Amino acid sequence: MSFETLIPVIEKYKSDRESVYNTWFVEGQERLCAFRAIKTGLREVIEEIKSGAFGNDFKGSSLEVVLNSITEQKQVFKGASHAFFWKPKLRIPDIYENEQNKRSFGQFLEACLCACKEEQLLAEIIKLSEKNIKGLGPAVANLLYFLHPTLIPPFNTAILQGYNALFKEKKKLGSWQSYLEMREVIIKANNELKAHLSKDLGAISGLLFEIGLNRILVDGNAEAMLEKETAKAPSVVKKRHEEVLLDKKEDTTHTRMQYLLVRAGRALGYDVIVASNDRSREYNGEKFSFLTLPELPKMEISDDVMEVVNFIDVLWFKKGTSDIECAFEVEKTTSIYSGLLRLKDLIFSISDNECHVFVLIPNEREREMLAQLKRPAFADLRDKNISYILFDDLCCHADSICTLGDDYRILKKICRDFKVDSHN
């Protein structure tokens, strides 16, 4: 199959509003936010391996935090963590109890983190594959994608199946050699088709993922394609539709929390802004763009940090100034780790401005919230003005906050302080 013959398949992929191209690659802001969180998390993995603090199990490790950030991307990365679960009976993947293998894995991650050229990455992958570490296969590519999205495509069973179906191949699941051969073809196809896809390999990987799940068929005969799709696809399509509806429901909850914070901030006399990707949203018939500042005030921080701050869910500014009074991250299902990183960047970039920081979480994520703050990466946050608020508490008291509050201190009535809880 010549690559040009794929254009109709790509157009079908892009036109489906429930395909991963639209729900994850294009519209999924969490995907963009995850890159920095995963890169920071991998640095922590490397440092723990260097210091001997990494441990001998996946659960509770810094690697679990990274994989959680990846699997929260859903769909394409839904099962990304499975390959790294410690299976004691099989002794795989052998990077937990074997110290030499653990160091090799850490050195591999550090080299890839620092690499800036394709040849360097490929050399490190080959070097790792030659070590034959039991159970450590091409699933590692899911880590590398978030370090080098234009050079390393992600990898899982569905992507492999989609690749084999599209290119009439028989590549194997656990083989580094098969992965590298796949990558060469994917890169070549993407270079010819990137006008229809993206330089970021997530787009073409999403296409392979959809083909692998039989959501997109590539048979030459239209009637056969229709028959095959009718026979195989309904359960997959139904499941994807349910996932999309669930995502929309979760988005609605997230938007509601933002709306309550926007309304409270305005009632307390603050200028308010929401994350740049949320300014077109609305709740209760009110558009955020009519309730908030059109853009961030000019602040004395670096462009990199400004870009991060632009994605903080809600900010309250002292009226008519660029002084941030409060910052809020709403974490319904997205990575608490990523949200804390954004807040950390903010806190340490405006040291001359005493900013009060709040993380909003569902009641069932309270334990996870406290566990994240105990991570070494956030040790320097424990003495800062950072608290968390449960969704139920904000919903219950939102009207009272607007009616009875004079300033941000009214939130102290419903927030929970990390300084106390984190040591329980």
N, C-alpha and C positions, 0 to 999 in steps of 0.2 A: 504494500500500500504506500503510494507516494504521500508525502506530508500534505500536499495541497488538497488531497481528497478528504482530509480531516476537517476542512473549514465548515461544511454543513453540520458536522457533529459538534464542533465548537460553538457554532451559533445556537444550536439546540440547547447546549449546556448553559450558555450565557442568558438565553431567553427564559429559562425556567426560573421563576422567582423563588423556588424552594431548593434549587441546586446549591451546592456548597460554594459555588462561585459568587452567588448573591448573598447567601446567609452568613458565610464565613469570610471569604476572600475580599469582597468589595465592601459590604456593609458592616462586617464584624469589627468594630473598633477595638474590641478586646484583643484581637489578633495583633494589632499594632502596639498596644500597650504591653503585650506579653514579651516582646523582644527584649526590652531592657530588663524586665524582672527575671527572665530566664538567664540572661547573661550575668546578672549580679548573683543569681543563685548558683550558677556554675562556678563562679569565683569562690563562693563559700565552700562548695564541694571540694574544690582543689585545695583550699587552705586547710580544711579539716583532714584531708588525706595526708597533706604534708606534716601536720602537727600530730598525727596519730589519733585524732579525735573522731574519725569518721564512723567507727563502730562496725559491727558485724551483722547488720540486718538492714533491709530496705526501710522497714517501718520506723518512723521517728528520725530518719536520716535527713541530711540536707538535700540528698538526691531525691527523696520523696517529695520535698517541697517543690523542686524544679519540675518533676514529672506531673505534680498536681497542677502547676501553672500551665503545662502543656495540654493535659487531658481536659482542662476547663475550656479549651478551644472547641471541644465537642467534635462531632462528626469525623473529620479527617483524623483527629488524634485521640479519639475516644478510648482506645485500648493501648495507648502508648506506654503506660506504666507497667503493663503485664509482663513485658519481657525483662523487667528489672526486679520483679518480686523475687525474694530469696526463697528458693525451693530446697529446703534442707536435705530431703531424701535424695534428690538428684545432684546436689551440690552445685546448683546453677542459679544465676550467673556467678561464676567463681571470682567475684570481686569484693566479697565481704569477709571471708575467712582466710583467704590466701593473700598475705601481705604483699607479696611481690606483684601479684596481679592487680591488687588495689592500687599500688604505686604506679604501675604501668597505665592503668586507666586514668589516674589523676594527671600523669605526665602527658597522656594523649589529649585530654581535655584542655590542659594549659597550652599545649602547642597549637591546637586548633583555635583556641580563643585568641591567641596572638598572631595567627597566620593572616596574611593579607593577599596571598596569591593562591591560585588554583593548584599549582604544582605542590605547594607546601601541604595543603589539605590532603591531596591524593597520596602524597608520600607518607603522611601520618596514618591514614586509613590502612594503607598497605602494611605499614610497620605493625599496626595493631592486629591486623588479620593474621600476620605471620606468627604472632605470639600464641595463637590458637587458645585463647582464654575460653574455657568451656561455658557455653550459653551466652556469650557476649557477641551478638551478631549485628546485622545491618539495622536493627531497631535503634542503634546509637545515632543513626542518621537523623532521627527526630530531634535529637539535641542539637546536632550540627546545623540543621535547617535554620534554627533561630539565631545562629551566629552568622551564617552565610547563606541567606535565602536566595541569592542569585547563582549560587554554585552547587549547593547540596539539596537535592529533592528529599522530602520526607519518605518514609517507607513503612508499609504495613501489608497485611494479607490482601485487603481490597485493592490497594494500589498495584500490588504485584499481579493480581488476577486481571485487573484492568489493562495493565501493560501487556500481559500475555495474550489477552483477547484482541487488543488493538493491533499489536505488531506480530501476531501469530507466532509467539515464542513459547518456551517452556522453562522460564527461569525458576530457580528454586528459592524457597522462602528464607532459609537460614544461611545462605551463602554470600559472603562478601564479594566473591568473584562475580556472582550473578548481579549483585547490586551495582557494582562498578560498570558492568556491561550495560545494565539498564540505564544507568546515569548518562552514559555516553550517548545513547539513542535519544533519551529525554532532552538532553542539552541541545543536540542537533535539531530535533523536531521543534523545540521551543525557539531556537534562533531563527528558524524559517517562518515560524507562526506567531512570533511575539507581537506582531502588529494586531493580531486577533486575540492574544492572551496577555502576557505580561513578562517583563524581565524577571520578576519574582517567580520562582519555580512552584510556589504554592498554587498558582492558577492551573498549570498543566497537571500538577499532582492531583488537584481536586477533580479534574476531568477523568483521570485514570481511576480515581476512587469511585466516581459515579458509574463508570463503565464496569468496574469490578463488582459493584452491587447490583448490576443489571438495571440500573435506572436509566442508562443511556445505552442503546444497542447500536452496533456498528456493522451488522450484517449487510451485504450488498443488496440482497433481494428485499424490497420493501414489504411484500406480503409476509415473507418469512420473519422479517423483523417485527412486524405487528403481531404475528402469531406468538413469537417467542416472548415479546414484551407482555402480551396479555396473559400468557401462561406463568411467567416467572416474577413479573415486577409488582403485582398488586400489594403483596405484603410489605415489600420494601418501600413502595411509594406511600402506603398508609402509615408505616412507621415514621418515615421522614416527615410526613404532614403533621403527625402528632408531635414530633420534636419541634417543628416550626411553631406550632400553636403554643407549646409549652414555653418556648423562648419568648414569644410575644407576651404571654401572661407574665413571665418574669420581668420583661421590659416594662410592663405596665406597673408592676409593683415598684420597680426602681424609679420610674418616672413619678409615681405618687410620692415617694419619699423626698425626691428632689423638690416637688411642688410644695410640700409642707414646709420644707426648709426655706424655699424662696419666699413663701408667704410670711413665715415667721421673721425672716431677716428684714423684709420691707416693713412689717409692723413695728419692729424694734428700732427702725430708723437707719438701717444700713443700706448702702448700695450693694446690689447682689448680682452675681453672674453665675452661669452654669457652664459645664464643660463645652468646649467649642462644638463638639459633635452632637450635642444635645439641645442646642439653642433653637432648633426648628421644631422641637417637640411641644406637645401641649397636654394639659390634664384638666379635667373638670371644665372643658370648654375655653381654657385660657392658655394662650401660647406663651412659652417662656420668653420669646423675643419681645413681647409687649410688657413683660414684668421685670426684665433684667437689663444690665448694661449691654451694649452691642459688642463690646470687646474689652479685653483686659486693659486696665489703666497702665500707663508706662511705668515700669518698675526697674529698679537698679539691680537686676540680676542677669546672668548670662543667657544667651539665646537658647542654649541647651536646656537650662532649667526652666526658662520661660515656656518652652515647648511642652515640658512635663506638666507645669502648673496649668497650662491651657486645658489639660484633660482631667483636672480635679473636679469632682462632681458639682460642688457648690462652694462658692467663696463669698464671705461677707466683708465688705470694705467700710471703713469709717467714711461717713458721708463726704463726698467730694474730694476724697484723697486716694492715694494708692497704698495706704496702710491696711493690711489684711487683719481684721479682727478675729475671724473664724474661718476654718477650712473644714470641709466635710467630704468624706468618701463613703459612698453607699455600696455595700458589698452584699448583694442578694445571692448570687451564685458565682460571681467572678472572684478572681484571686485576691484574698486578703493580703497576701504577700505583696502583690503588685501595688495595691492601694497604699500600703504602709510605706513602700519605697517612694511613691510620689509625695506623700506627706513629709517624709524624711528630707527629701530634696528641698521642699519648701521651707521647712523649719530651719535648716542649716544654711539657707541662702538669704534669709532675711533676719539675721541675728539682731539687728537694730530695731526690729518690729516684733513685739511680743504677740505672737499669734497663738490662738487657742484652737486645738485640732480635735476633731471628733470623727470616729468611725461608726457608721450605722450598720447594724447587722440584724438578721433574723434571730429570734431567741435561740433557735437550735444551733447557731454557729458560735455561741458565746465561748464554749470551751476551746474551739479552734482559734478564736480571736486571742485568747490569753496565751495559748501555746505559741502562736506566731510571735508575740511580743517577747517571749523568753528566748527567741533565737538570738545568737550572737550578733547577727546583722543589725538588730534593733536595740542592742544594749544601751546605746547612747540616747535612746528615746525615752527611757524610763523616768528620767528626771525632768522631762519636758511637760508642757501643758497639753497632754494627750489623754483623751477619755473615749469611752464608747457608749452608744445609745442603742437600745433594743428597738426594733421596729414598732413593737406593740406599745412601748412607752411613748414614742413620738406620736403615734396615731391617737392614743388615748388623751394626750395632754396638749396637742397642737393648738386647739382653740384657746386654752388657758394661757399658753405661752404668748400668743398674740395679744390677748386682752390684758393680762396682768404683768407682763414683763416690761422692764425699763431698758435692759440691754442684754448682752449674751449671758450674763450671770444667771438668768432664769433657767438656762439649760442645766445648770449644776444640780437642779432639783431632780432631774431625770437621768443624768449621765452616771456612768460608773467609772471610777478612777483606776487606771492601771497600777498606780503606785501601791494601792492597797491589795487589789485582787491578784496581781501577778505574783505575789509572794505567798498566796494561800496554798 
